[in-house]
Amino acid sequence: MATVTKELPPESWTPHATSTPELVVIAGTNYPPVGYAFATGSANETIYARFVANDYGGGNLTVLLDWYSRSGSTTNSVTWGGALSVLTPGDAQSVETDAFATENTQATTVNGTARGLTRTTLTISNLDSLAANDSVEMRIRRTDNSMAGDAILIGVTVQYSN
């Protein structure tokens, strides 16, 4: 059994229609980090990422969320939530109305270095009957206000066993 890894870059994410995090391109010293700024106090700002679960063999999904503090906060944590809406081609289910399974969450303390990269490892165990080659819509959102300032999400990676 091997691990399937899917990199989902920021340009492939779709923001929520009303609870929208800000798409940002930061003027870094050597390159411009691109991501979505999930603000403190803006409850449930959300992005969506779609992928096909090629070679999915079973078990939970591991979602790696790479982020940093825009303001340079070095204390407190951010809690991220993830949920799946899964469709099998040919199912008697509308793409526009399929519901999300119960959300899984994970809190991670921000990096102790100002604007240092932090990785949250989120296990998604509520799989909405996921099977090999299903179409997966994944919802990611910031669910707390512990860390002051924006959390800039710059990377999402999904891993599972084949």
URUR-V583136 format. One record per backbone hydrogen bond with DSSP energy under -0.5 kcal/mol. NH is the residue of the N-H (numbers start at 1). CO is the residue of the C=O. If there is no record, write none. Layout:
{{NH:CO} {NH:CO}}
This chain:
{{4:2} {4:160} {6:158} {8:156} {9:7} {12:9} {13:10} {14:48} {16:19} {16:46} {20:18} {21:19} {22:37} {24:22} {24:35} {26:33} {28:26} {33:31} {35:24} {36:153} {37:22} {38:36} {38:151} {39:37} {42:39} {43:41} {44:142} {45:42} {46:19} {47:140} {48:14} {49:138} {51:136} {53:134} {54:52} {56:53} {57:161} {58:161} {61:124} {62:159} {63:61} {63:122} {64:62} {64:157} {65:63} {65:120} {66:64} {66:155} {67:65} {67:118} {68:152} {70:68} {70:150} {72:69} {78:108} {80:78} {80:106} {81:141} {82:104} {83:139} {85:137} {87:135} {89:87} {91:88} {93:91} {97:94} {98:94} {101:84} {104:82} {106:80} {108:78} {110:76} {116:113} {118:67} {120:65} {121:119} {122:63} {122:120} {123:121} {124:61} {124:122} {125:123} {127:125} {130:127} {133:53} {134:131} {135:87} {136:51} {136:134} {137:85} {138:49} {138:136} {139:83} {140:47} {141:81} {142:45} {143:79} {144:79} {147:77} {151:38} {152:68} {152:150} {153:36} {153:151} {154:66} {154:152} {155:66} {156:8} {157:64} {158:6} {159:62} {160:4} {161:58} {162:2}}
